[in-house]
Amino acid sequence: MSSRQTKKKHKQVPVTKIKSILKEREILKQTTRRKIEDLPEGIHEISEISREEGMRRIEEVFRKVFVDTINSGTPILKVPSRSASNVIYDEESDLLLLGQNYLDRKWADISTIKKFTAQLRVLQIIHELLELGIHGSKREVFYTDVALFEDQNRGSDPLIEDSAAMLGTYRKNIHVTANDRGLVVGRVSYRDNGDLIDCTKQGSSGKNVNPMQDHISDLESDAEFILVVEKQAAFLRLAEDKFYEKYPCVILTGSGQPNVATRIFLRRMSHELQLPVFAIMDSDPYGLDILRVYGLGSKALSYESYELATPDIKWLGVRPSDLDKYNLPQNCRLPMSKMDISRAKLMMEEKFVKVRSEWIKELKLMIDTKQKAEIQALASRGIKFFTEEYLPTKIETGDWV
């Protein structure tokens, strides 16, 4: 390798571009903060609550059920509807938020009595966790009453989300955690339940993102930006190559669709450390949908988008326009299925996509070419092309939308 190539390999990211984005970030941060304090009309409101307040609200639900049973014999649980039809896109905060429509789960209705009973059981479990001051996993909640819940994905998991929405708080405040498939590596340190974690000393596989995010404190970093990658394979390439030493950054992955803890951790790093966020996703509708989840929130968890979403995330790649720009061979591009094309067209009809002209442009190109590509397709240009050519070029030229 020539001395010129070596020098380029270790070149630091130009801080002028990062600083200009930080300036833009401050405007977006202030807008989001103002909207949190002054919610738009028609939005289901949630807030931070203490363990004691959580227990009090659960006890109030059970008290109302008891009183309704005595007075009418037909107790009803009012549950915020988390269906897509009750999700509202708020353009000012650039978030997907939950509306104020409710579902009635009735004891006296044969179609809802099972969910009514299971909902109360989940609330009982949450009360116990709060009372003991401990956390339980979603899997543990399922196993407390397998006969009642029957299936975790269709039984207990949705009821956990419903419980948080009913109580008007974030899921972290009900002490139920998901798995820890999120990973982080790079220039950030923090305290985890008092223990110091330095993410530059986590080897080539990174550190698992703690699902108990209330145990995380004292975030510190000398990074210039955060890099979010869709897939664990791309994360491992970046970690093994120690990309964060050449370009001062924090690297995060949710290993596909990110769980709650990964999204909370990203938002916290972005806001507390005031760092811009760049995303690397597969060049297909599903990759763009994952980017949307990180940035605007998910429809299923829209009631806590303010806690989970990072609205000012930038789409660095892999964009459809990159396939020709970086000369990806045709045999490394995949044909889009009818379902892929249909999904891309549906995305173009979403309000939050219509306000993003560059997203529309890339989606149209994807549909016209009928081609998609994974991040790993960049390896066709060389095993280290991703970390030594593609990303440095993207970052140094400001090629993001």
Residue pairs with C-beta under 8 A, 6 or more apart in sequence:
1 9
8 392
9 246
9 388
10 246
11 246
11 392
11 396
12 246
12 247
12 248
13 224
13 225
13 247
13 248
13 249
13 395
13 396
14 396
15 224
17 395
17 396
17 398
18 224
18 225
18 276
21 225
21 276
21 314
22 274
22 275
22 276
24 312
25 274
25 276
25 312
26 274
28 94
28 311
28 312
29 271
29 274
29 312
31 92
31 93
32 93
32 94
32 95
32 306
32 311
35 90
35 92
35 93
35 95
36 93
36 306
39 45
40 88
40 90
40 92
40 93
40 97
42 88
42 99
42 100
43 88
43 90
43 97
43 98
43 99
43 100
44 80
44 97
44 98
44 99
44 100
44 165
44 168
44 303
45 168
46 164
46 165
46 168
46 169
46 170
46 303
46 304
46 306
47 168
47 169
48 169
48 170
48 173
49 57
49 167
49 168
49 169
49 173
51 130
51 131
51 133
51 175
54 126
54 127
54 130
54 167
54 169
54 173
54 174
55 127
55 130
55 131
57 167
57 168
58 123
58 124
58 126
58 127
58 130
58 167
59 127
61 77
61 120
61 123
61 166
62 120
62 123
64 75
65 75
65 77
65 107
65 120
66 75
68 74
68 75
68 76
69 75
69 107
73 108
74 106
74 107
74 108
75 106
75 107
75 116
76 104
76 105
76 106
76 107
77 104
77 105
77 106
77 116
77 119
77 120
77 166
78 102
78 103
78 104
78 166
79 102
79 103
79 104
79 105
79 119
79 162
79 165
79 166
80 86
80 98
80 100
80 101
80 102
80 103
80 162
80 165
80 166
80 303
81 99
81 101
81 102
81 103
82 98
82 158
82 161
82 162
82 165
82 299
82 300
82 301
82 302
82 303
83 101
84 299
85 101
86 98
86 99
86 100
86 101
87 96
87 97
87 98
87 99
87 299
87 302
88 96
88 97
88 98
88 99
88 302
89 95
89 96
89 97
89 296
89 350
89 351
89 352
90 96
90 97
91 351
91 352
91 355
93 306
93 311
94 295
94 296
94 311
94 312
94 352
95 296
95 297
95 305
95 306
95 309
95 311
96 296
96 297
96 298
96 299
96 302
96 305
96 309
96 352
97 297
97 302
97 303
97 305
98 165
98 302
98 303
98 305
104 112
105 112
105 115
105 116
105 119
106 112
106 113
106 116
107 113
107 116
109 116
114 148
115 159
117 148
118 145
118 148
118 149
118 155
118 156
118 159
119 159
119 162
119 163
121 144
121 145
121 148
121 149
122 141
122 156
122 159
122 160
122 162
122 163
123 163
123 166
125 136
125 141
125 144
126 160
126 163
126 174
126 175
126 176
129 135
129 136
129 174
129 175
129 176
130 174
130 175
134 175
135 175
135 176
135 177
135 211
135 212
136 175
136 176
136 177
137 176
137 177
137 178
137 179
137 211
138 152
138 156
138 157
138 160
138 176
138 177
138 178
138 179
139 152
139 179
141 156
141 160
141 176
142 149
142 152
142 155
142 156
142 157
148 155
149 155
149 156
149 159
160 171
160 174
160 176
161 171
161 300
161 301
161 303
163 174
164 170
164 171
164 173
164 174
164 303
164 304
165 303
167 173
167 174
170 304
170 307
171 260
171 301
171 304
172 213
172 214
172 260
172 264
172 307
177 211
177 212
177 260
177 261
178 211
178 259
178 260
178 261
179 211
179 259
180 208
180 209
180 210
180 211
180 259
180 261
181 208
181 254
181 255
181 256
181 259
181 262
182 208
182 209
182 252
182 253
182 254
182 255
182 258
182 259
182 261
182 262
182 265
183 205
183 206
183 207
183 208
183 209
183 232
183 235
183 252
183 253
183 255
184 199
184 202
184 206
184 207
184 209
184 250
184 251
184 252
184 265
185 199
185 200
185 202
185 206
185 207
185 235
185 238
185 239
185 244
185 250
185 251
186 199
186 200
186 223
186 227
186 243
186 244
186 249
186 250
186 251
187 199
187 200
187 221
187 222
187 223
187 244
187 248
187 249
187 250
188 199
188 219
188 220
188 221
188 223
188 250
188 269
188 273
189 196
189 197
189 198
189 199
189 200
189 218
189 219
189 220
189 221
190 196
190 197
190 216
190 217
190 218
190 219
190 220
191 197
191 216
191 217
191 218
192 210
192 215
192 216
193 212
193 215
197 207
199 206
199 207
199 250
200 244
202 239
203 239
204 236
204 239
204 240
205 236
205 239
206 235
206 236
206 239
206 251
206 253
209 252
209 261
209 262
209 265
210 216
210 261
211 259
211 260
211 261
212 261
213 261
213 264
213 265
213 268
216 265
216 268
219 268
219 269
219 272
219 273
220 273
221 250
221 269
221 273
221 275
222 248
223 244
223 248
223 249
223 250
223 273
223 275
224 247
224 248
224 249
224 275
225 248
225 249
225 250
225 275
225 276
225 277
225 278
225 395
226 249
226 250
226 251
226 252
226 266
226 269
226 270
226 275
226 276
226 277
226 278
227 238
227 243
227 249
227 250
227 251
227 252
227 277
227 278
227 279
227 280
227 316
227 391
228 252
228 253
228 254
228 266
228 277
228 278
228 279
228 280
228 294
228 313
229 235
229 238
229 251
229 252
229 253
229 279
229 280
229 281
229 375
230 253
230 254
230 256
230 279
230 280
230 281
230 282
230 287
230 290
230 375
231 253
231 255
231 256
231 282
231 374
231 375
231 376
232 253
232 255
232 256
233 375
233 376
234 253
234 280
234 375
234 376
234 386
235 251
235 252
235 253
235 255
237 386
237 387
238 244
238 251
238 386
238 387
239 251
241 384
241 387
241 388
243 249
243 251
243 387
243 391
244 250
244 251
246 392
247 391
247 392
247 395
250 269
250 275
252 262
252 265
252 266
252 269
253 262
254 262
254 263
254 290
254 294
256 290
257 290
257 293
258 266
258 290
258 293
258 294
260 301
260 308
263 293
263 294
263 308
263 309
263 310
264 307
264 308
266 277
266 294
266 310
267 307
267 308
267 309
267 310
269 275
270 276
270 277
270 310
270 312
276 312
276 314
277 294
277 310
277 312
277 313
277 314
278 313
278 314
278 316
278 395
278 400
279 291
279 294
279 295
279 313
279 314
279 315
279 316
280 316
280 317
280 318
280 375
280 391
281 287
281 288
281 290
281 291
281 315
281 317
281 318
281 375
282 318
282 372
282 373
282 374
282 375
283 317
283 318
283 319
283 320
283 322
283 323
283 366
283 372
283 373
283 374
284 334
284 336
284 340
284 366
284 372
284 373
284 374
285 340
285 343
285 344
285 347
285 363
285 366
285 372
286 343
287 318
288 315
288 347
288 359
288 362
288 363
289 343
289 347
291 313
291 315
292 352
294 309
294 310
294 313
295 309
295 310
295 311
295 312
295 313
296 305
296 309
296 311
296 352
297 304
297 305
297 308
297 309
298 305
298 308
301 308
314 400
314 401
315 358
315 359
315 400
315 401
316 391
316 394
316 395
316 399
316 400
317 390
317 394
317 399
318 373
318 374
318 375
318 377
318 378
319 362
319 401
320 362
320 363
320 365
320 366
320 369
320 371
320 372
321 361
321 362
321 365
322 328
323 333
323 369
323 371
323 373
326 378
326 381
326 390
327 381
328 373
328 377
328 378
328 380
328 381
329 380
332 373
332 377
332 380
333 371
333 372
333 373
333 377
334 371
334 372
334 373
334 374
335 370
335 371
335 372
336 344
336 366
336 367
336 370
336 371
336 372
340 372
341 367
341 370
344 363
344 366
344 367
345 367
347 353
347 363
348 354
348 360
348 363
348 364
353 359
353 360
353 363
354 360
356 401
358 401
359 401
362 401
366 372
375 386
378 385
378 386
378 390
379 385
379 386
381 389
381 390
382 389
393 399
394 400
